[in-house]
Amino acid sequence: MVTESRLVAFRLLMLVHEGAYANIKLPQLLQKSNMSKQDRGFAQELGYGTLRMQIQYDALIKEVTDISKLEPVVLNILRMGLHELINMRTENHAAVDQAVELCKQEAPKASGLVNACMRKLSSNALQLLEKLTSGENKVIEFAHPKWIIDALSASREMDSAGDVETLLAENNKSPKPQMVALPPNQIPEGAQPLGLSNIGFESIDGLDLAHFRYQDQGSQLVTQIAASAAKDGNWLDMCAGPGGKASLLAAIANQRSTSITAIELYPKRADLVKDGLKTFPNAEVFPADALKFDYDKDYQLVLIDAPCTGLGALRRKPESRHNKKPDQIQNLNQIQKELLEKAATITADEGIIAYVTCSPLIEETTSIARWFIDNHPEFKILPWRDYAELDANKARSTLQLWSDRDNADCMFLALFQKQ
């Protein structure tokens, strides 16, 4: 019999194949299950780990069968089996047996093929992998598409952040969940504080999510820097979904007699923002297009958490490396520029635009910041280092975080002040 944890991981892979987001679907699948905490952890590691290492596993599968003839169901079963063989503590015979049993349940006609492939791989997967990576093939070794490796390498070089290999390796690890204590709440007693955010801590079960939220410390940091740089008055979050930064901004603003307006284009995400801000009397949420919204005031702070490739969150969103394509960047750049152009018209004198992306790619970060300053001489860049003290590249005025150095998403922040 196939274990429930493996069934959950398999269903997750199939949903992602159909276009779903793993970080949204996995909690839903776990909620419907009756698994123990240990089995839930197994399911998450098996599902997420398989997605992370998919490129490597496909290369190995090609060594033992014609992968082009495999149905997605069979291919995902083999990928899961390989993850157990190579990166989990499962005994070889158990990994093979469970893969075959799962195939008998989901695609019975292919069970013989799965059995043959898994037996071949269980005896020599590591040797095959050594052969495939002997020429320093980073694509297979680190399971990242070449275009992403090249783009990340260029960003690392520009930021003097060291070899890209350590970042690629970090992207293949499972990060511990992080939380934020929304002001004025304090970090719970006994919690492990985080290095970048003085209100962040490693996740603890059973907390009241009205006061404590799950949030990467990189997001916490850039939000706190933006708030520190801004004056009191009216604040705006132009791309508020799903609501993490908006909630933290609202909590900070509530301590400063400041109001916040949150706008989100997509209705379902806007509902998440409304739910996250419902306890803050100083917050308004509008499901609307930020580029077309009828603004009736100027703002002391405009936060633009811009749509981007999201390649700074590959640890937490493992499918992103497969469904993001380089030809998407040009369209994203256009949206990023349009949001900045709109923000420039509604920012008060001496007000701040905080431009944020969860991407370290030069095209979405430094290049956009340069473009904005070149086209808007009425704004200047405020150095991030005036509002935070941390181990980052202080030679540059914009902030770039790195997962392997900072234990955070690779967040980028540029602060623009209107003269």
N, C-alpha and C positions, 0 to 999 in steps of 0.2 A: 504493500500500500504506500502511496506517495504521501509524504508528510504535508501537513497544512502549510507550514512555512515555505516549502518549495512551491506549492500551488499558488500561494500569494505572490511569490517572486515571479513565477511564470506569468501570471495574469498581469502583473505590472509591466513586464516586458512586452506583452502583446498589446496592452493599452498604449504604451509609448510608441510602438510600431504604428499604431493607428493615428498618432498625432497628439496624444495626451502628454501632460507634464508629470514627471515622476513625483515631484515634491507635492503635487496636489492629489494625485491618485493614491499614492501609498498610504497616507493617513486614512483615507476613506476605506481602503481595503483592510487595514489593520483594525479599524473601528468595528467592522463587520465580523471580525474573527474572535475566537475565544482563546487565543494563544497566550502563553506565558510571556513575561517580559523578555526572557532569554530567547524564546522562539521568534518573537517580534524582531529582536535584534538580528537573528539569523536571517530572517526574511529580508530585512532591509539591506544587510551586507550582501546577500546573494543577488538581490535585484539591482541595487546601485553599483555593486562591484562589477557585475556582468556588463552593465551599460558603460561603465568607465573603460573597461579593458576590451571592448567589443572589437576594435580594429586588430588587436593582437590575437584574439581568439579566432577571428575570421581567417587570419593568415595561417594559423595552425590547422584549422578545419580544411583549408584548401590543400594541405599536404596529404590528407587522407581520403578526400572525396571531392567530387565536382560540386563546389558550393553553389554554382549558378543554377543547379537543378533542385536545390533544397527549398521547400516551402518555409515561410517565416516561422511556423510552429516548430518545425524540426530544427531549423537553424537556431532558434532561441533555446531549445532544449540542449543542444550541443554546446552552445555558449555557456549556459548555466553549469553544465557538467564540467567544462574546462575550468570555470572559476573555482569550483569545488576542488578539482584536482590540483590546481596550481596555487591558489591564494587562500584557501580555507583549510581547516584541520580535518576535513572529511577523509576517512580512509578510502583508498582507491576503489575497493570493491563496492563500498556503499555509494560512492558517486556514480559508478557505472550502473548499479542496480536501480538507483532512484531515477536516473535519466531514462533507462529502458522502461521502467514502470510508468513514468510520466508520458512517454511516447505511446505506450499501449493504450493509455487513457485518452490522449489528445489526437494522436495520428497513428492508429494501430498498424496500418500498412507499412509504415516506415520504421517499426520497432527493430527489425533485423538490421537495417542500415545503422541505426543509432547504436545498437549493441556492438556492431563491428567497429564503427568509428571510435566509440568510447574505449573499447579494449585496446585499440592501437594507440590512442592518445594516452591512456593510463600507463602504458609501458615506456613511452618515449617522448612525452610532451616537452619536458625540459631540454632534452637533447635537440629536438626540432627547433625549439625557441632559441637555443644558443646558435644554431646554424642560421636562423633567419635574422638574427641581430648581430652576427659576427662582423658585418661591414659597417658597424655603427649606424644601423638603421633606426633612427629615433622614432620614426612613425610607428614601427612595430614595437620597439622596446617600450615606449611610453604611451602608445595607443592614442596618439593625437594626429589629426590630419596635418599634412605638410604645411598647408597655408597658415594654419594656426601657429604651428611651431615657428615658422618664419616671422610672422607678425609679432609674436611674443618676444622672439629673439631681438628684433629691432627695437622694441620698447625697452627691454632690459638694457641693451647697449646704450640707448639714449639716457637712461636714468642711472647708469653706472651701477646696476643692481646685481651684477654677477651673471654666471652662466645660466642659461635657460633650463638646463637639466634639472636643477633642484626645484624649480617651479613646476615643471612637468611632473616630477615625482610627487610633489605635494598635491597636485590636482588629482592624483590617483589614490589618495588617502581619504578615510572617512572622518570629517571634522566633528568634534564634539559640539553639540548644540550650545548656543550662547543666548543669554537673556539680558534684558535691560530693566532696571528699576526706574519706572517713570517718576520724575520729581513730583512731589517732595518725598517719595518713598525712598528708603535706604536699602542698600544691598542686604539681603537676609543674613542673619547671624550664621556663621559657619560656611557661607558660600565662598567659592574660590574666585577672587576678583580677576578681571581681565587686564591686560597690559595697556591697552590704548584708551579705554573708556573708564572713567572713575565711577560710572554708574552701571557698569556691565559686569557680568559674572557667568561662570559656567552653569549650565542648566540644572535646575532642581525640580523634581516632580512635586506636584500637589500645590503649587503656588496659585494665588488668586490672579488670573490673567487680566483683571481690571487694573491691577497695579504693576504687574510684571509681564513683560512681553518677550517672545522669542525674537531675537534680532542679532545679526552679525555685528561684531564690535566695529567693523569698518563703517557700517551704516550709522552706528551710534556716533562715531567720532566726527564724520563729516557733518552730521546734523548739529552736533554741539558746536563745532567751529563756526558754522553758518550763523547760528543763534548768537554766539559770542561777538561776532563781527557786526551784527545788526542792532539798530536802535529799536526802542519800543514803539508800538503803534499798530500798524496793520501788516500782517505777514501773509504770504501766499505760497501754496504748494501747487504748482501747475500740473504735475503728473503724479497724483497722490496715491494711486493704487499700487499695491494692496493695502497700504496705510501705515506701514511701520515708521517711516520717517515723519509722516504727518502726525502720528500719535505722540512721538517724542517731542516734536515741535510744539504741539498743542499743550503738552504738559509743561514745557519750559515757558511758553508764552503765558500760561495761566499764572505763573509765579511773578510775572512782570506786567500785569494789567495790559496785556497785548492780545489782540484778536488774530485768528487764523482762518483763512479761506482755503479750502481744499477742493481741487477740481480733478475729476477723473473721467476720461473719455468713455471707457467701457462700463456699461451698467452693472454687471456682476462685480467688477472690481470696485466700483463706486459704492455698492452695498457693503463690501468689506470695510471700506474707509468709514462709512457711516457707523457701522458697528463698532469700529475701533475708537471713534471719536465721540460716541454717544454720552460719555460721562463728562465731557468738557463743555461747559456753557459758553466758552469763548470761541467755539469752532463752528464753522458752517461748511457743509459739503454739497457740491453741485455735480451731478452727472452731466458733463458737458465737454465740448471741444475747447480746450484752453486757447486755441488760436482764434476762435470765433466768439468767445464769451464776452458779454457786455460788462466790462469792468467800469465801476463807478467811483473808483478811488485810486490813489497811488499807494505804493507799498514800500515799506522800509526794508523788507526782505522778500525776495522772490526766489524760491527754491525750484530748480529744474532738475528733477531726477530723470534725466532724458532717456527715451527709448534708445537702446544700443544693442550690440551683439551679446552682451552679458558674459563675455569670456573671462571676466574676473571672478565668476562664481562657479567655475567648472567643478570644484570640489563638491558643491551642494546640488548642482544641476548637471548630472553626468551626461544626459542626452544632448546637451547644448553643443558639444563638440561634433555631433553627428548632424544635427539639423540646422546649424548655422552655416551660411555660405558666403564667400567673399563678395559675391555680387550684390549682397544685401546692404553692404556698407554705404554705398552711394545714396541709396534711398534713406537710410538712417541719418546720414549726414545732412540731407536736406531738411528732415524733420527737426534735427537738433538746431540747425541755423534758424529755421522759422520760429521755433520756441524762443530762442535768444532775441530775435528781432522783436517779437511781441513783448517780451519781458522788458526790453529797453524802453518801450513806450509807456510802461506803467510803473516804472521804478521811480520813487521819490528822489529829490536831490539828496545826495549823500547816502542814498539807499544802496542795498547790496543785492546783486544777483549771484546766487550760489549755483554754479553749473556742476552737476554730478553725473558720473557714469559708473556703472559696474563693469568697466572694461579698461584695460591698460593700453589698448591699441592706439598708436599715434594718431591715426585718422580720426578717432572719436574723442580724443583728449587734447593733446597739445596743439594739434593742427586747428581744431575748432576754436580753442582759446585765442590763438594767434589771429585767426580770421576775424573774430569778434572785435578784438582790440584794434586791428587795422581798419575796420569799417565803422568803429564807434569811438572816436577820439574823446567823446564826452565821458568815457569810462576809463578807469585805470585798474590794474590788477593789484589786489591786496595780498601780500605774502601770507601763506597759510601759517608760517612759523611764528607769526605774531600772536597766534591764538591757540597754539598747542606746542607742547614740548615732547618730542618723540624722536626715535632713531629713524629718520628718513632723510632724503636728499635735500638738505637745506640750501643748496646752491640754486635751486629752482623755486620760483614763486608759487607754482601750482603743486598740489600734493598728489603723489602716487603711492598707494599701499601695495604690498606684495604678500601673497598668501604664505610663501615659504619663510618670509622674514617676520611678518606681523601677525600671523595666525588670524587672518581676516580675509575677506574678499578683496580683490585687487581694485579698490575704489579709487576714483580720480575726483579731485575737487579743484575748481578754479573760482576764486572770489573776484567779482567785478564791482567796483564802487562808482556810482554816478557822481560826477563833479558838479 
